[in-house]
Amino acid sequence: MADMVSCAYNYCLYISGNQCIHKVALPDAGVTKWQVNEEVYGLSVTHTHTHSILVTCPNSRQVKEFTTFGRLLRLIRLAQDVMSPCHAIQLSSGQFLVCHGDDDDPVHRVCLIGADGQVVKAYGGPRGSGS
């Protein structure tokens, strides 16, 4: 996954791979990276003034928020019924939208998640249900 954000009058590209986040500063293409220490599926940038990086980790069912320099700001543990999260974005309200459900999971949904990681509202249902 990759996402781009303006950083100090330049742009940066963020790429996940090998349990790391790689930050490519443009236009000079200087690369830095930091460890996430687990598989990463989704990567997004918050739209707050900090432009934090949200990293979705399916195996631990967590969303990790990092600064653009790789410092962990917070860890959001998702509710038990949010299985195999694959992507998360933060809304202007501070809540999150999380897409979850793998091939083997009984439920595939997009959930509105509170800052505490609990499901506020869910859209979807069992795989193939048409929900």
C-alpha positions as CSV (number, residue, x, y, z in Angstrom):
1,M,0.0,0.0,0.0
2,A,1.1,3.5,-0.6
3,D,-0.1,7.0,0.3
4,M,1.3,10.5,-0.4
5,V,1.2,13.6,1.8
6,S,2.8,17.0,1.7
7,C,5.6,17.3,4.2
8,A,7.5,20.6,4.8
9,Y,6.9,22.1,1.4
10,N,7.8,18.8,-0.4
11,Y,5.9,15.6,-0.8
12,C,6.4,12.2,0.8
13,L,5.4,8.8,-0.4
14,Y,4.7,6.1,2.2
15,I,5.0,2.4,1.2
16,S,4.5,-0.6,3.4
17,G,6.5,-3.8,3.0
18,N,8.5,-6.3,4.9
19,Q,6.9,-5.3,8.2
20,C,8.2,-1.7,7.7
21,I,7.0,1.6,6.5
22,H,9.2,3.3,3.9
23,K,9.1,7.1,3.6
24,V,10.3,8.5,0.3
25,A,10.8,12.2,0.4
26,L,10.1,13.8,-3.0
27,P,11.6,15.2,-5.2
28,D,15.1,14.1,-3.9
29,A,13.9,10.5,-3.3
30,G,15.6,10.2,0.1
31,V,14.4,7.1,1.8
32,T,13.9,6.4,5.5
33,K,12.0,3.5,7.2
34,W,10.7,2.3,10.5
35,Q,9.6,-1.1,11.8
36,V,6.0,-2.0,12.4
37,N,7.1,-5.6,13.4
38,E,4.1,-7.3,11.9
39,E,2.3,-7.7,8.6
40,V,0.7,-4.5,7.3
41,Y,-2.4,-4.4,5.0
42,G,-3.6,-0.9,4.9
43,L,-1.8,2.5,5.0
44,S,-3.5,5.9,5.1
45,V,-2.7,9.5,6.2
46,T,-4.9,11.3,8.6
47,H,-6.3,14.7,7.6
48,T,-5.6,16.4,10.9
49,H,-2.9,19.1,11.1
50,T,-0.3,16.3,12.1
51,H,-0.8,14.1,9.0
52,S,-0.2,11.0,11.0
53,I,0.2,7.6,9.3
54,L,-2.4,5.0,10.1
55,V,-1.2,1.4,9.7
56,T,-3.7,-1.5,9.6
57,C,-2.4,-4.7,11.1
58,P,-4.7,-7.7,10.4
59,N,-3.1,-10.4,12.6
60,S,-3.2,-8.4,15.8
61,R,-6.4,-6.6,14.9
62,Q,-5.0,-3.2,15.5
63,V,-4.6,0.2,13.9
64,K,-1.3,1.9,14.7
65,E,-0.9,5.6,14.4
66,F,2.7,6.9,13.7
67,T,4.1,10.3,13.3
68,T,5.6,11.0,9.8
69,F,9.0,10.3,11.4
70,G,8.0,6.8,12.7
71,R,7.2,7.5,16.3
72,L,4.2,5.4,17.6
73,L,1.5,7.8,18.8
74,R,-1.2,5.3,19.7
75,L,-2.4,1.8,19.3
76,I,-6.1,1.2,18.7
77,R,-7.1,-2.4,19.5
78,L,-10.2,-3.3,17.5
79,A,-13.2,-5.1,18.9
80,Q,-13.3,-8.9,18.9
81,D,-15.8,-9.1,16.1
82,V,-13.6,-7.0,13.7
83,M,-11.7,-9.9,12.1
84,S,-8.9,-9.5,9.6
85,P,-9.0,-5.7,9.2
86,C,-7.5,-4.7,5.9
87,H,-7.8,-0.9,5.7
88,A,-8.6,2.0,8.0
89,I,-9.2,5.7,7.5
90,Q,-9.8,8.4,10.1
91,L,-12.8,10.7,9.7
92,S,-12.9,14.4,10.6
93,S,-14.9,13.3,13.7
94,G,-12.0,11.4,15.0
95,Q,-13.8,8.1,14.4
96,F,-12.5,5.5,11.9
97,L,-13.9,3.5,9.0
98,V,-12.4,0.0,9.0
99,C,-12.9,-2.6,6.3
100,H,-12.6,-6.1,7.5
101,G,-13.2,-9.7,6.5
102,D,-10.9,-12.3,4.9
103,D,-11.8,-15.3,2.7
104,D,-12.2,-17.5,5.8
105,D,-14.0,-15.0,8.0
106,P,-17.8,-15.4,8.5
107,V,-18.5,-11.6,8.2
108,H,-17.3,-9.0,5.7
109,R,-18.1,-5.4,6.8
110,V,-17.2,-1.8,6.8
111,C,-17.4,-0.5,10.4
112,L,-17.6,2.9,12.0
113,I,-15.1,2.5,14.9
114,G,-14.8,4.8,17.9
115,A,-11.5,6.0,19.3
116,D,-11.7,3.2,21.8
117,G,-11.7,0.5,19.0
118,Q,-15.4,-0.4,19.5
119,V,-17.9,-0.8,16.7
120,V,-20.3,2.2,16.6
121,K,-22.1,1.0,13.4
122,A,-21.5,-1.7,10.9
123,Y,-22.5,-2.2,7.2
124,G,-22.3,-5.7,5.6
125,G,-22.8,-9.2,6.7
126,P,-21.9,-12.8,5.9
127,R,-19.9,-13.4,2.8
128,G,-22.1,-13.6,-0.3
129,S,-25.2,-12.3,1.5
130,G,-25.4,-9.2,-0.7
131,S,-25.4,-7.0,2.4
